[in-house]
Amino acid sequence: MPQHKSAAKRARQSAKRRLYNRIHRSRMRTLIKKLRATDDAEQAVAQLNEVKAYLDRLATKGIIHKNKAANLKSQLDKKVNALR
């Protein structure tokens, strides 16, 4: 139990952020899994654009590191290019 008001507020903020980050990280993983499971090239390209935009947004907000976003985008590019 926090002993100060500021510590209590920090605990509340941390809980909110943890939930927010968990939701977005989960959505990111789901989008990536769907893209990797796709066999249709045209559909994969459309999904790739959506996933890339989402990864950039998460990196900008600090939910994931910018290099992690870049690495994931690179891997997914390779996957989609192999389908063509």
N, CA, C and O atoms as a GROMACS GRO file, in nm:
protein
  336
    1MET      N    1   0.085  -0.119   0.000
    1MET     CA    2   0.000   0.000   0.000
    1MET      C    3   0.089   0.124   0.000
    1MET      O    4   0.179   0.136   0.083
    2PRO      N    5   0.064   0.216  -0.093
    2PRO     CA    6   0.146   0.338  -0.098
    2PRO      C    7   0.128   0.425   0.025
    2PRO      O    8   0.018   0.434   0.081
    3GLN      N    9   0.237   0.488   0.067
    3GLN     CA   10   0.235   0.571   0.187
    3GLN      C   11   0.210   0.718   0.155
    3GLN      O   12   0.177   0.796   0.244
    4HIS      N   13   0.227   0.757   0.028
    4HIS     CA   14   0.211   0.897  -0.012
    4HIS      C   15   0.113   0.907  -0.127
    4HIS      O   16   0.091   0.812  -0.202
    5LYS      N   17   0.053   1.026  -0.139
    5LYS     CA   18  -0.043   1.048  -0.247
    5LYS      C   19   0.023   1.031  -0.383
    5LYS      O   20  -0.037   0.974  -0.475
    6SER      N   21   0.144   1.080  -0.397
    6SER     CA   22   0.213   1.071  -0.526
    6SER      C   23   0.241   0.926  -0.564
    6SER      O   24   0.235   0.889  -0.681
    7ALA      N   25   0.272   0.844  -0.464
    7ALA     CA   26   0.298   0.702  -0.491
    7ALA      C   27   0.168   0.631  -0.532
    7ALA      O   28   0.170   0.543  -0.617
    8ALA      N   29   0.057   0.670  -0.470
    8ALA     CA   30  -0.072   0.612  -0.505
    8ALA      C   31  -0.109   0.649  -0.648
    8ALA      O   32  -0.158   0.566  -0.725
    9LYS      N   33  -0.086   0.775  -0.684
    9LYS     CA   34  -0.115   0.820  -0.819
    9LYS      C   35  -0.028   0.747  -0.920
    9LYS      O   36  -0.076   0.705  -1.026
   10ARG      N   37   0.099   0.732  -0.887
   10ARG     CA   38   0.192   0.661  -0.976
   10ARG      C   39   0.145   0.517  -0.998
   10ARG      O   40   0.154   0.466  -1.110
   11ALA      N   41   0.096   0.452  -0.893
   11ALA     CA   42   0.046   0.315  -0.904
   11ALA      C   43  -0.077   0.309  -0.995
   11ALA      O   44  -0.090   0.217  -1.076
   12ARG      N   45  -0.166   0.408  -0.982
   12ARG     CA   46  -0.284   0.411  -1.068
   12ARG      C   47  -0.244   0.432  -1.213
   12ARG      O   48  -0.296   0.364  -1.302
   13GLN      N   49  -0.150   0.524  -1.238
   13GLN     CA   50  -0.106   0.551  -1.375
   13GLN      C   51  -0.038   0.430  -1.436
   13GLN      O   52  -0.059   0.398  -1.553
   14SER      N   53   0.044   0.363  -1.357
   14SER     CA   54   0.114   0.244  -1.405
   14SER      C   55   0.016   0.135  -1.445
   14SER      O   56   0.034   0.068  -1.546
   15ALA      N   57  -0.089   0.118  -1.365
   15ALA     CA   58  -0.189   0.015  -1.395
   15ALA      C   59  -0.260   0.047  -1.526
   15ALA      O   60  -0.283  -0.043  -1.607
   16LYS      N   61  -0.295   0.174  -1.547
   16LYS     CA   62  -0.361   0.215  -1.672
   16LYS      C   63  -0.269   0.191  -1.791
   16LYS      O   64  -0.311   0.136  -1.893
   17ARG      N   65  -0.144   0.232  -1.777
   17ARG     CA   66  -0.048   0.217  -1.887
   17ARG      C   67  -0.023   0.070  -1.919
   17ARG      O   68  -0.012   0.032  -2.036
   18ARG      N   69  -0.013  -0.012  -1.816
   18ARG     CA   70   0.011  -0.155  -1.835
   18ARG      C   71  -0.103  -0.218  -1.916
   18ARG      O   72  -0.079  -0.298  -2.006
   19LEU      N   73  -0.227  -0.181  -1.882
   19LEU     CA   74  -0.343  -0.233  -1.954
   19LEU      C   75  -0.342  -0.184  -2.099
   19LEU      O   76  -0.364  -0.263  -2.191
   20TYR      N   77  -0.316  -0.055  -2.119
   20TYR     CA   78  -0.312   0.005  -2.254
   20TYR      C   79  -0.206  -0.063  -2.339
   20TYR      O   80  -0.231  -0.100  -2.453
   21ASN      N   81  -0.085  -0.081  -2.281
   21ASN     CA   82   0.024  -0.142  -2.356
   21ASN      C   83  -0.006  -0.288  -2.388
   21ASN      O   84   0.026  -0.335  -2.497
   22ARG      N   85  -0.068  -0.358  -2.295
   22ARG     CA   86  -0.100  -0.499  -2.316
   22ARG      C   87  -0.200  -0.515  -2.430
   22ARG      O   88  -0.186  -0.606  -2.512
   23ILE      N   89  -0.299  -0.429  -2.434
   23ILE     CA   90  -0.401  -0.434  -2.540
   23ILE      C   91  -0.335  -0.414  -2.676
   23ILE      O   92  -0.361  -0.490  -2.770
   24HIS      N   93  -0.250  -0.314  -2.688
   24HIS     CA   94  -0.189  -0.284  -2.816
   24HIS      C   95  -0.085  -0.388  -2.857
   24HIS      O   96  -0.074  -0.421  -2.975
   25ARG      N   97  -0.011  -0.440  -2.761
   25ARG     CA   98   0.087  -0.545  -2.793
   25ARG      C   99   0.016  -0.670  -2.841
   25ARG      O  100   0.063  -0.738  -2.932
   26SER      N  101  -0.097  -0.702  -2.779
   26SER     CA  102  -0.176  -0.818  -2.819
   26SER      C  103  -0.230  -0.801  -2.960
   26SER      O  104  -0.225  -0.895  -3.040
   27ARG      N  105  -0.281  -0.683  -2.991
   27ARG     CA  106  -0.334  -0.657  -3.127
   27ARG      C  107  -0.222  -0.667  -3.230
   27ARG      O  108  -0.242  -0.720  -3.339
   28MET      N  109  -0.104  -0.615  -3.194
   28MET     CA  110   0.011  -0.622  -3.284
   28MET      C  111   0.044  -0.768  -3.317
   28MET      O  112   0.063  -0.804  -3.433
   29ARG      N  113   0.050  -0.851  -3.213
   29ARG     CA  114   0.084  -0.992  -3.234
   29ARG      C  115  -0.022  -1.062  -3.319
   29ARG      O  116   0.012  -1.145  -3.403
   30THR      N  117  -0.149  -1.030  -3.297
   30THR     CA  118  -0.257  -1.090  -3.374
   30THR      C  119  -0.246  -1.052  -3.522
   30THR      O  120  -0.260  -1.137  -3.609
   31LEU      N  121  -0.222  -0.924  -3.549
   31LEU     CA  122  -0.208  -0.879  -3.687
   31LEU      C  123  -0.092  -0.949  -3.756
   31LEU      O  124  -0.102  -0.989  -3.873
   32ILE      N  125   0.020  -0.964  -3.685
   32ILE     CA  126   0.137  -1.029  -3.742
   32ILE      C  127   0.108  -1.177  -3.770
   32ILE      O  128   0.148  -1.228  -3.875
   33LYS      N  129   0.041  -1.245  -3.678
   33LYS     CA  130   0.007  -1.386  -3.698
   33LYS      C  131  -0.082  -1.404  -3.820
   33LYS      O  132  -0.063  -1.496  -3.900
   34LYS      N  133  -0.182  -1.315  -3.836
   34LYS     CA  134  -0.272  -1.323  -3.951
   34LYS      C  135  -0.196  -1.303  -4.080
   34LYS      O  136  -0.220  -1.373  -4.179
   35LEU      N  137  -0.104  -1.208  -4.080
   35LEU     CA  138  -0.025  -1.181  -4.200
   35LEU      C  139   0.062  -1.301  -4.235
   35LEU      O  140   0.071  -1.340  -4.352
   36ARG      N  141   0.128  -1.359  -4.135
   36ARG     CA  142   0.215  -1.474  -4.161
   36ARG      C  143   0.138  -1.596  -4.208
   36ARG      O  144   0.193  -1.680  -4.278
   37ALA      N  145   0.011  -1.607  -4.172
   37ALA     CA  146  -0.071  -1.721  -4.210
   37ALA      C  147  -0.131  -1.704  -4.349
   37ALA      O  148  -0.184  -1.801  -4.405
   38THR      N  149  -0.124  -1.586  -4.407
   38THR     CA  150  -0.185  -1.558  -4.536
   38THR      C  151  -0.102  -1.619  -4.649
   38THR      O  152   0.021  -1.613  -4.649
   39ASP      N  153  -0.173  -1.679  -4.746
   39ASP     CA  154  -0.107  -1.736  -4.863
   39ASP      C  155  -0.133  -1.655  -4.990
   39ASP      O  156  -0.061  -1.669  -5.088
   40ASP      N  157  -0.235  -1.572  -4.987
   40ASP     CA  158  -0.271  -1.491  -5.103
   40ASP      C  159  -0.184  -1.365  -5.107
   40ASP      O  160  -0.179  -1.290  -5.009
   41ALA      N  161  -0.116  -1.342  -5.219
   41ALA     CA  162  -0.020  -1.231  -5.230
   41ALA      C  163  -0.089  -1.094  -5.220
   41ALA      O  164  -0.041  -1.005  -5.150
   42GLU      N  165  -0.202  -1.078  -5.289
   42GLU     CA  166  -0.270  -0.948  -5.288
   42GLU      C  167  -0.322  -0.915  -5.149
   42GLU      O  168  -0.311  -0.801  -5.102
   43GLN      N  169  -0.379  -1.014  -5.084
   43GLN     CA  170  -0.430  -0.993  -4.949
   43GLN      C  171  -0.315  -0.963  -4.853
   43GLN      O  172  -0.329  -0.882  -4.762
   44ALA      N  173  -0.203  -1.030  -4.873
   44ALA     CA  174  -0.086  -1.009  -4.788
   44ALA      C  175  -0.033  -0.867  -4.799
   44ALA      O  176   0.006  -0.807  -4.700
   45VAL      N  177  -0.033  -0.813  -4.922
   45VAL     CA  178   0.016  -0.676  -4.942
   45VAL      C  179  -0.074  -0.577  -4.868
   45VAL      O  180  -0.025  -0.483  -4.805
   46ALA      N  181  -0.205  -0.598  -4.877
   46ALA     CA  182  -0.298  -0.509  -4.807
   46ALA      C  183  -0.279  -0.518  -4.656
   46ALA      O  184  -0.278  -0.416  -4.587
   47GLN      N  185  -0.262  -0.640  -4.605
   47GLN     CA  186  -0.241  -0.657  -4.461
   47GLN      C  187  -0.107  -0.599  -4.419
   47GLN      O  188  -0.095  -0.543  -4.310
   48LEU      N  189  -0.007  -0.612  -4.505
   48LEU     CA  190   0.126  -0.562  -4.472
   48LEU      C  191   0.123  -0.412  -4.447
   48LEU      O  192   0.185  -0.362  -4.353
   49ASN      N  193   0.050  -0.339  -4.532
   49ASN     CA  194   0.041  -0.193  -4.514
   49ASN      C  195  -0.024  -0.159  -4.380
   49ASN      O  196   0.019  -0.066  -4.312
   50GLU      N  197  -0.126  -0.233  -4.344
   50GLU     CA  198  -0.194  -0.208  -4.216
   50GLU      C  199  -0.100  -0.238  -4.098
   50GLU      O  200  -0.094  -0.161  -4.003
   51VAL      N  201  -0.028  -0.350  -4.106
   51VAL     CA  202   0.062  -0.389  -3.998
   51VAL      C  203   0.177  -0.290  -3.985
   51VAL      O  204   0.215  -0.253  -3.873
   52LYS      N  205   0.233  -0.247  -4.098
   52LYS     CA  206   0.343  -0.150  -4.093
   52LYS      C  207   0.300  -0.020  -4.027
   52LYS      O  208   0.372   0.035  -3.944
   53ALA      N  209   0.183   0.028  -4.063
   53ALA     CA  210   0.132   0.152  -4.005
   53ALA      C  211   0.113   0.135  -3.854
   53ALA      O  212   0.145   0.225  -3.777
   54TYR      N  213   0.061   0.021  -3.813
   54TYR     CA  214   0.037  -0.003  -3.672
   54TYR      C  215   0.169  -0.012  -3.594
   54TYR      O  216   0.181   0.041  -3.484
   55LEU      N  217   0.268  -0.080  -3.653
   55LEU     CA  218   0.399  -0.090  -3.588
   55LEU      C  219   0.463   0.047  -3.573
   55LEU      O  220   0.522   0.077  -3.469
   56ASP      N  221   0.451   0.130  -3.676
   56ASP     CA  222   0.506   0.265  -3.668
   56ASP      C  223   0.438   0.345  -3.557
   56ASP      O  224   0.504   0.418  -3.483
   57ARG      N  225   0.307   0.329  -3.545
   57ARG     CA  226   0.232   0.400  -3.442
   57ARG      C  227   0.277   0.357  -3.303
   57ARG      O  228   0.295   0.440  -3.214
   58LEU      N  229   0.295   0.226  -3.284
   58LEU     CA  230   0.338   0.175  -3.154
   58LEU      C  231   0.479   0.222  -3.121
   58LEU      O  232   0.509   0.253  -3.006
   59ALA      N  233   0.566   0.226  -3.221
   59ALA     CA  234   0.703   0.271  -3.198
   59ALA      C  235   0.705   0.420  -3.162
   59ALA      O  236   0.782   0.462  -3.075
   60THR      N  237   0.621   0.498  -3.226
   60THR     CA  238   0.614   0.641  -3.200
   60THR      C  239   0.566   0.667  -3.056
   60THR      O  240   0.615   0.758  -2.989
   61LYS      N  241   0.470   0.586  -3.011
   61LYS     CA  242   0.416   0.606  -2.877
   61LYS      C  243   0.500   0.541  -2.768
   61LYS      O  244   0.472   0.557  -2.650
   62GLY      N  245   0.604   0.467  -2.808
   62GLY     CA  246   0.694   0.408  -2.711
   62GLY      C  247   0.649   0.275  -2.655
   62GLY      O  248   0.703   0.228  -2.555
   63ILE      N  249   0.549   0.212  -2.718
   63ILE     CA  250   0.501   0.083  -2.669
   63ILE      C  251   0.601  -0.027  -2.708
   63ILE      O  252   0.624  -0.120  -2.632
   64ILE      N  253   0.658  -0.014  -2.827
   64ILE     CA  254   0.768  -0.101  -2.866
   64ILE      C  255   0.884  -0.013  -2.911
   64ILE      O  256   0.864   0.103  -2.946
   65HIS      N  257   1.004  -0.068  -2.911
   65HIS     CA  258   1.122   0.007  -2.952
   65HIS      C  259   1.121   0.026  -3.103
   65HIS      O  260   1.071  -0.060  -3.176
   66LYS      N  261   1.175   0.137  -3.150
   66LYS     CA  262   1.172   0.165  -3.294
   66LYS      C  263   1.251   0.062  -3.374
   66LYS      O  264   1.215   0.032  -3.488
   67ASN      N  265   1.358   0.007  -3.316
   67ASN     CA  266   1.434  -0.096  -3.388
   67ASN      C  267   1.357  -0.227  -3.395
   67ASN      O  268   1.369  -0.300  -3.494
   68LYS      N  269   1.279  -0.257  -3.294
   68LYS     CA  270   1.195  -0.378  -3.298
   68LYS      C  271   1.092  -0.364  -3.409
   68LYS      O  272   1.066  -0.459  -3.482
   69ALA      N  273   1.033  -0.245  -3.422
   69ALA     CA  274   0.936  -0.221  -3.528
   69ALA      C  275   1.004  -0.238  -3.664
   69ALA      O  276   0.947  -0.298  -3.755
   70ALA      N  277   1.124  -0.184  -3.678
   70ALA     CA  278   1.196  -0.194  -3.805
   70ALA      C  279   1.229  -0.340  -3.838
   70ALA      O  280   1.216  -0.382  -3.953
   71ASN      N  281   1.272  -0.416  -3.737
   71ASN     CA  282   1.304  -0.557  -3.759
   71ASN      C  283   1.181  -0.638  -3.799
   71ASN      O  284   1.188  -0.721  -3.890
   72LEU      N  285   1.069  -0.613  -3.733
   72LEU     CA  286   0.946  -0.683  -3.767
   72LEU      C  287   0.900  -0.648  -3.908
   72LEU      O  288   0.859  -0.736  -3.984
   73LYS      N  289   0.907  -0.520  -3.944
   73LYS     CA  290   0.866  -0.478  -4.079
   73LYS      C  291   0.954  -0.545  -4.184
   73LYS      O  292   0.905  -0.586  -4.289
   74SER      N  293   1.083  -0.554  -4.157
   74SER     CA  294   1.176  -0.617  -4.251
   74SER      C  295   1.142  -0.765  -4.270
   74SER      O  296   1.137  -0.814  -4.383
   75GLN      N  297   1.118  -0.836  -4.160
   75GLN     CA  298   1.083  -0.978  -4.168
   75GLN      C  299   0.953  -0.998  -4.247
   75GLN      O  300   0.943  -1.089  -4.329
   76LEU      N  301   0.855  -0.912  -4.220
   76LEU     CA  302   0.727  -0.927  -4.288
   76LEU      C  303   0.738  -0.892  -4.436
   76LEU      O  304   0.672  -0.953  -4.519
   77ASP      N  305   0.822  -0.793  -4.469
   77ASP     CA  306   0.848  -0.761  -4.610
   77ASP      C  307   0.902  -0.882  -4.684
   77ASP      O  308   0.857  -0.914  -4.794
   78LYS      N  309   0.998  -0.950  -4.622
   78LYS     CA  310   1.057  -1.069  -4.684
   78LYS      C  311   0.951  -1.176  -4.707
   78LYS      O  312   0.948  -1.240  -4.812
   79LYS      N  313   0.866  -1.195  -4.609
   79LYS     CA  314   0.759  -1.296  -4.619
   79LYS      C  315   0.665  -1.265  -4.734
   79LYS      O  316   0.630  -1.354  -4.812
   80VAL      N  317   0.623  -1.138  -4.744
   80VAL     CA  318   0.527  -1.099  -4.848
   80VAL      C  319   0.594  -1.104  -4.986
   80VAL      O  320   0.532  -1.145  -5.084
   81ASN      N  321   0.720  -1.063  -4.995
   81ASN     CA  322   0.790  -1.069  -5.123
   81ASN      C  323   0.809  -1.212  -5.171
   81ASN      O  324   0.814  -1.238  -5.291
   82ALA      N  325   0.821  -1.305  -5.078
   82ALA     CA  326   0.835  -1.446  -5.116
   82ALA      C  327   0.707  -1.501  -5.175
   82ALA      O  328   0.709  -1.598  -5.251
   83LEU      N  329   0.594  -1.440  -5.139
   83LEU     CA  330   0.464  -1.487  -5.193
   83LEU      C  331   0.442  -1.443  -5.337
   83LEU      O  332   0.365  -1.506  -5.410
   84ARG      N  333   0.507  -1.337  -5.378
   84ARG     CA  334   0.484  -1.282  -5.513
   84ARG      C  335   0.541  -1.366  -5.621
   84ARG      O  336   0.530  -1.332  -5.739
   0.00000   0.00000   0.00000
